[in-house]
Structure formats: C-alpha cells, structure tokens
C-alpha cells in the first residue's frame, strides 16, 4: 500500500513538473495590434511617453505609432482605413465632422494655451500685428493654423482680407519662411520654434496669449472601434503617461526632447503652457460649435447651420476606465 502511495505521489509530482515547465516555456498569445496616427509634437507627449516606457503593452495592446505632419493628415489616413486611432485638434475634427466622416472622439489628451503663434520676418518690416497688412502669410488649410490666423487678425482689429494667405503643407511652412517666400507663418509647435531658431534675430513671434486655447484629442475610426476593449487599454496607458508628465516633467522632457528636435529647456517652456489631462467634458462641444460658426461665416463649408456634434463623441471607453473623467452630457450619462 505504501509503495502504491509513493508511486501515485511521484506520478503527481511528475505531471505537475511537466505542466509547470509548459507554463514557463509557453509563448504568450500576441497582443492585439493597432495603428495610432499621430503628430510628433510636444502635445503628443503622453502618446510618446506611453510608447517609450512600454505602458501600452502593459495595458494589453501593441501600439504602432505612425507619424503624420498634422492632425488633418492623421484624420485623412484614419478615414481611409490606414489606422484605428489618431490624434488631432478641434479644427480638423470640426471639418471632418462637417463632412460626416465616420470618426469618434474618445477623449482630450492635452490643452494648450499660447502655443500656436505667428512667426514673421523682421526684415519685412514686421514687428507687431499691424505690420501684417499687405503681407503674405503661410498657413496650413483645415488646421488650427488657419483658425488661429483668423483669430489673431480679429483680436488685433485687422480686416480678414488685409493679408494674403499662402496655403502650405505643415512641413513646408518653415522652409518657405526662411527662404523668404512668405513674410510670416501661422504655426504650432515645433514648427514655430524651428522657425524662430532658424531665423535667429530676424525672427519675430506674435501671440494672443490666453485668447486662443486649443485641445488635442484621441480619435477612433468609427463607433465599433471606439467601443472596443483596445480603446480602454489605450486610455489606461495614456492616463498613466499624463500623470507622469504632470508629476515629473523634467525627467519626461529629458526622455522625449531628442525625438522632438527640441532642447529640454525649450520643451519644458512649451509644457508650462500645456495641461496633460485625459478628460471628456462639455467644453469640447462648445469649441466645435464655435469653430463651426467660424467656418460657416467664412464660407469654408456648405453648411448653413451648426450641426449636432454630440453623435461624434463616444464616452463609453473613458467611462469604463474612470467615470469621473467624463462630464460631457450624452446618452451614456443617463442612468
């Protein structure tokens, strides 16, 4: 009887050892992979940090970052099916929604103030806003570059038709300004910082301060994608990265500055004007409506009335991660 017991016990240990060895040597199943179309700017800090520190993978998703020159370009590729997620600001989002493109806003990632500016050439006699009259200004159509220029002109009391608008792609703006093909550009960081660096003492930056406030959003391709588990995993990692950016910006700047083409000091200065916070609140709708009125009034769309933007907002994923981060009033907010 004792020998039988020893034999059974030995067999159990052998089976357990084999199972343990299989568990330790088994290849884990691959993580779901998604493509995130984004712009390499200081405002994508949470996206870049989450990727660099491996937090997307820890959250359960393999993210492939695809660089695009602007949020407008990222959205265009998203709609064409070249990715599942993208980042963009309100202006290209508003234009995409006016065209009824199938995108869904999941959350704000960043809020920037005084980070979009005009950069002008002093040798063209530009020292302040009033000197822009009659000048050629480069801008990226359909982006916050275009919206900011009109905001600047209105704030400074300059007639909209008092300047010549020169459409450029984002990556063309700095070379065009440095070569003297335009007298000024309306640009976001890092393009405005690159322009100032290359122009040196010949550069003049024109601002409106807190008058212009804009946000950077995470967007899904459609409602099905927005409600998928990967959206929750993305947001979980981005919330973690945003907290790190708030708690230790110096360490994060040292980590990200080289890939942004900025010095640590330049990046920290920009981040002083930047708020990293994953949220979804009512101000998004107000901002979209305000920009839609601008687009209608400027003849940039065939719409005659501001549409209902609420269906383009999908709060389910962020609510699943942390309901306290969502204050937008939508169907998901109802009990």
C-alpha positions as CSV (number, residue, x, y, z in Angstrom):
1,X,0.0,0.0,0.0
2,X,2.8,2.3,0.9
3,X,4.6,1.6,-2.4
4,X,1.4,2.4,-4.3
5,X,1.0,5.7,-2.5
6,X,4.7,6.6,-3.3
7,X,4.1,5.7,-6.9
8,X,1.0,7.8,-7.2
9,X,2.6,10.8,-5.4
10,X,5.7,10.5,-7.7
11,X,3.4,10.5,-10.7
12,X,1.5,13.6,-9.5
13,X,4.8,15.4,-9.0
14,X,6.0,14.4,-12.4
15,X,2.8,15.7,-14.1
16,X,2.9,18.9,-12.1
17,X,6.5,19.4,-13.1
18,X,5.6,18.9,-16.8
19,X,2.7,21.3,-16.5
20,X,4.8,23.9,-14.8
21,X,7.5,23.6,-17.5
22,X,4.9,24.0,-20.2
23,X,3.6,27.1,-18.5
24,X,7.0,28.7,-18.1
25,X,8.1,27.9,-21.7
26,X,4.9,28.5,-23.5
27,X,4.8,31.5,-25.8
28,X,2.2,34.0,-24.6
29,X,-0.5,34.9,-27.1
30,X,0.3,38.0,-29.2
31,X,-1.2,41.3,-28.0
32,X,-3.9,42.9,-30.3
33,X,-2.1,45.4,-32.5
34,X,-3.4,48.8,-33.5
35,X,-2.0,51.7,-35.5
36,X,-2.1,55.2,-33.9
37,X,-1.6,58.0,-36.4
38,X,-0.1,61.0,-34.5
39,X,1.9,64.1,-34.9
40,X,5.4,64.3,-33.3
41,X,4.8,67.4,-31.3
42,X,5.1,68.3,-27.6
43,X,1.3,67.9,-27.3
44,X,1.7,64.2,-28.2
45,X,3.8,63.8,-25.1
46,X,1.5,61.3,-23.4
47,X,1.3,59.2,-26.5
48,X,5.1,59.2,-27.0
49,X,5.8,58.5,-23.3
50,X,3.4,55.7,-23.1
51,X,5.0,54.1,-26.1
52,X,8.6,54.7,-25.0
53,X,8.0,53.3,-21.5
54,X,6.1,50.3,-22.7
55,X,2.9,51.2,-20.9
56,X,0.7,50.5,-23.9
57,X,1.9,46.9,-23.9
58,X,1.5,46.7,-20.1
59,X,-2.1,47.8,-20.6
60,X,-2.6,44.9,-23.1
61,X,-2.3,46.4,-26.5
62,X,0.6,46.6,-29.1
63,X,0.6,50.2,-30.5
64,X,2.3,51.1,-33.7
65,X,2.8,54.9,-33.8
66,X,2.7,56.4,-37.3
67,X,4.0,59.9,-37.7
68,X,1.9,62.4,-39.7
69,X,2.6,66.1,-40.3
70,X,-0.7,67.3,-38.8
71,X,-3.9,66.2,-37.2
72,X,-5.6,66.8,-40.5
73,X,-3.3,64.3,-42.3
74,X,-3.8,61.8,-39.4
75,X,-7.6,62.1,-39.7
76,X,-7.4,61.7,-43.5
77,X,-5.4,58.4,-43.2
78,X,-7.7,57.3,-40.4
79,X,-10.8,57.7,-42.6
80,X,-9.0,55.9,-45.4
81,X,-8.6,52.9,-43.1
82,X,-4.8,53.2,-42.6
83,X,-5.1,53.1,-38.8
84,X,-7.5,52.5,-36.0
85,X,-6.8,55.7,-33.9
86,X,-5.5,59.2,-34.5
87,X,-4.8,62.4,-32.6
88,X,-6.0,65.8,-33.8
89,X,-7.1,69.2,-32.6
90,X,-10.6,70.8,-32.9
91,X,-10.2,72.5,-36.2
92,X,-9.6,69.4,-38.4
93,X,-12.0,67.4,-36.3
94,X,-14.7,70.0,-36.9
95,X,-14.1,70.0,-40.7
96,X,-14.1,66.2,-40.7
97,X,-17.5,66.1,-38.9
98,X,-19.0,68.7,-41.2
99,X,-18.3,66.1,-43.9
100,X,-20.0,63.4,-41.9
101,X,-16.8,61.3,-41.8
102,X,-17.1,58.2,-39.5
103,X,-14.8,59.2,-36.6
104,X,-15.4,59.2,-32.9
105,X,-13.8,61.4,-30.3
106,X,-12.7,59.3,-27.2
107,X,-11.0,62.0,-25.0
108,X,-9.0,65.1,-24.8
109,X,-5.3,64.5,-24.1
110,X,-3.8,67.9,-23.9
111,X,-4.9,71.6,-23.6
112,X,-2.6,74.2,-24.9
113,X,-2.6,78.0,-24.4
114,X,-0.4,80.4,-26.3
115,X,1.4,77.6,-28.1
116,X,0.1,78.5,-31.7
117,X,1.7,81.7,-32.9
118,X,2.7,83.8,-35.9
119,X,6.3,83.9,-36.8
120,X,7.4,86.8,-39.0
121,X,10.5,88.2,-40.6
122,X,11.8,91.4,-39.2
123,X,13.4,92.3,-42.5
124,X,10.0,92.5,-44.0
125,X,9.1,95.3,-41.5
126,X,7.1,93.1,-39.2
127,X,7.4,94.0,-35.5
128,X,3.8,93.8,-34.4
129,X,0.3,92.8,-35.6
130,X,-0.5,95.9,-37.5
131,X,2.6,95.4,-39.7
132,X,1.0,92.3,-41.2
133,X,-1.3,94.3,-43.5
134,X,-0.5,93.5,-47.1
135,X,1.9,90.7,-46.1
136,X,2.0,87.1,-47.3
137,X,1.2,84.7,-44.5
138,X,1.7,80.9,-44.9
139,X,-0.8,78.6,-43.3
140,X,-2.0,75.0,-43.3
141,X,-5.6,74.9,-44.5
142,X,-8.1,73.0,-42.5
143,X,-5.9,73.0,-39.3
144,X,-5.7,75.2,-36.3
145,X,-3.1,77.2,-38.2
146,X,-5.9,78.6,-40.3
147,X,-8.3,79.2,-37.4
148,X,-5.6,80.8,-35.3
149,X,-4.7,83.3,-38.1
150,X,-8.3,84.5,-38.3
151,X,-8.5,84.6,-34.5
152,X,-5.3,86.7,-34.4
153,X,-6.5,89.1,-37.1
154,X,-9.8,89.6,-35.4
155,X,-8.3,90.1,-32.0
156,X,-5.8,92.7,-33.3
157,X,-8.5,94.5,-35.3
158,X,-7.1,93.7,-38.7
159,X,-9.5,93.1,-41.6
160,X,-9.5,89.5,-42.8
161,X,-8.8,90.5,-46.4
162,X,-5.9,92.7,-45.4
163,X,-3.4,89.9,-45.7
164,X,-2.5,87.4,-48.4
165,X,-3.0,83.8,-47.4
166,X,-0.5,81.3,-48.9
167,X,-1.6,77.7,-48.4
168,X,1.3,75.4,-47.5
169,X,1.7,71.9,-46.1
170,X,2.8,72.0,-42.4
171,X,6.3,70.7,-43.3
172,X,6.6,73.5,-46.0
173,X,6.0,76.4,-43.7
174,X,9.4,76.8,-42.1
175,X,11.4,76.4,-45.3
176,X,9.1,78.9,-47.1
177,X,9.5,81.5,-44.3
178,X,13.3,81.0,-44.1
179,X,13.6,81.3,-47.9
180,X,11.5,84.5,-47.9
181,X,8.7,83.0,-50.0
182,X,6.3,84.2,-47.3
183,X,6.6,87.0,-44.8
184,X,5.1,85.2,-41.9
185,X,3.6,81.8,-41.0
186,X,0.8,80.7,-38.6
187,X,2.2,77.6,-36.9
188,X,2.1,75.3,-33.9
189,X,5.0,73.9,-32.0
190,X,7.5,72.6,-33.0
191,X,7.2,74.5,-36.4
192,X,7.1,77.9,-34.8
193,X,10.1,77.1,-32.6
194,X,12.0,75.8,-35.6
195,X,11.3,79.0,-37.5
196,X,12.5,81.2,-34.6
197,X,15.7,79.2,-34.3
198,X,16.5,79.3,-38.0
199,X,15.6,83.0,-38.4
200,X,17.6,84.0,-35.2
201,X,17.5,87.7,-34.7
202,X,15.5,88.1,-37.8
203,X,12.5,86.3,-36.3
204,X,9.6,88.0,-34.6
205,X,6.9,85.9,-32.8
206,X,3.4,87.4,-32.5
207,X,1.0,86.0,-29.9
208,X,-2.5,86.5,-28.5
209,X,-1.9,84.8,-25.1
210,X,-4.8,83.0,-23.4
211,X,-7.2,84.3,-26.1
212,X,-6.6,81.1,-28.1
213,X,-6.9,77.8,-26.2
214,X,-6.9,74.5,-28.1
215,X,-7.0,70.8,-27.2
216,X,-5.5,67.6,-28.6
217,X,-7.8,64.6,-28.9
218,X,-7.7,60.9,-29.2
219,X,-10.0,59.7,-32.0
220,X,-11.2,56.3,-33.2
221,X,-12.1,55.4,-36.7
222,X,-15.7,54.5,-36.0
223,X,-18.2,53.6,-33.3
224,X,-17.2,50.0,-33.3
225,X,-13.6,50.8,-32.8
226,X,-14.4,53.4,-30.1
227,X,-16.3,50.8,-28.0
228,X,-13.6,48.1,-28.4
229,X,-11.5,46.9,-25.5
230,X,-8.4,48.3,-27.1
231,X,-9.8,51.8,-26.6
232,X,-9.9,51.3,-22.8
233,X,-6.4,49.9,-22.9
234,X,-5.1,52.9,-24.8
235,X,-6.8,55.3,-22.4
236,X,-5.4,53.4,-19.4
237,X,-1.9,53.8,-20.6
238,X,-2.4,57.5,-21.6
239,X,-3.8,58.3,-18.2
240,X,-0.7,56.8,-16.6
241,X,1.5,58.8,-19.0
242,X,-0.3,62.1,-18.4
243,X,0.2,61.6,-14.6
244,X,3.9,61.1,-15.2
245,X,4.1,64.2,-17.3
246,X,2.5,66.3,-14.5
247,X,4.5,64.7,-11.7
248,X,8.0,64.8,-13.2
249,X,8.1,66.9,-16.4
250,X,11.9,67.3,-16.2
251,X,12.5,63.5,-16.4
252,X,9.9,63.2,-19.2
253,X,11.5,66.1,-21.1
254,X,14.9,64.6,-20.9
255,X,13.4,61.4,-22.4
256,X,11.4,62.9,-25.2
257,X,13.2,66.1,-26.3
258,X,15.7,64.4,-28.6
259,X,13.0,62.8,-30.7
260,X,11.1,66.1,-30.9
261,X,14.1,68.0,-32.2
262,X,13.9,70.4,-29.2
263,X,16.2,71.1,-26.3
264,X,15.0,70.1,-22.8
265,X,14.7,73.8,-21.9
266,X,12.5,74.5,-25.0
267,X,10.3,71.5,-24.3
268,X,9.8,72.4,-20.7
269,X,8.9,76.0,-21.6
270,X,6.2,74.7,-24.0
271,X,4.9,72.3,-21.4
272,X,4.5,75.2,-19.0
273,X,1.7,76.3,-21.3
274,X,0.3,72.8,-21.7
275,X,-2.0,70.8,-19.5
276,X,-1.8,67.0,-19.8
277,X,-5.1,65.6,-18.6
278,X,-7.3,62.8,-20.1
279,X,-10.8,64.1,-20.0
280,X,-14.0,64.4,-21.9
281,X,-16.2,67.4,-21.0
282,X,-18.8,69.8,-22.3
283,X,-16.2,72.4,-23.5
284,X,-15.5,70.1,-26.4
285,X,-18.9,70.6,-27.9
286,X,-18.8,74.4,-27.3
287,X,-15.4,74.6,-29.0
288,X,-16.6,72.6,-32.0
289,X,-19.7,74.8,-32.3
290,X,-17.7,78.0,-32.1
291,X,-15.3,76.8,-34.9
292,X,-18.3,75.6,-37.0
293,X,-19.7,79.2,-36.8
294,X,-16.4,80.5,-38.0
295,X,-16.3,78.0,-40.9
296,X,-19.9,78.9,-41.9
297,X,-19.3,82.6,-41.6
298,X,-16.0,82.4,-43.6
299,X,-17.6,80.4,-46.4
300,X,-15.4,77.4,-45.7
301,X,-18.3,74.9,-45.7
302,X,-21.7,74.4,-47.5
303,X,-23.4,74.1,-44.1
304,X,-25.7,77.0,-43.2
305,X,-26.3,75.9,-39.6
306,X,-24.2,74.4,-36.9
307,X,-24.8,70.7,-36.8
308,X,-25.2,68.4,-33.7
309,X,-21.7,67.2,-32.9
310,X,-22.8,65.0,-30.0
311,X,-23.1,61.8,-32.0
312,X,-19.4,62.1,-32.9
313,X,-18.4,61.8,-29.2
314,X,-18.0,58.3,-27.7
315,X,-17.6,58.4,-24.0
316,X,-18.1,54.7,-23.2
317,X,-14.4,53.7,-23.2
318,X,-13.3,56.5,-20.9
319,X,-16.3,55.9,-18.6
320,X,-15.3,52.3,-18.3
321,X,-11.8,53.3,-17.2
322,X,-12.8,56.2,-14.9
323,X,-16.3,57.7,-15.0
324,X,-15.0,60.7,-13.0
325,X,-13.0,61.9,-16.1
326,X,-16.2,62.3,-18.2
327,X,-18.5,65.3,-17.7
328,X,-19.9,65.6,-21.2
329,X,-23.7,65.2,-21.2
330,X,-24.6,62.4,-23.7
331,X,-26.6,59.2,-23.9
332,X,-24.0,57.3,-21.8
333,X,-24.5,59.8,-18.9
334,X,-28.1,58.8,-18.4
335,X,-28.9,56.3,-15.7
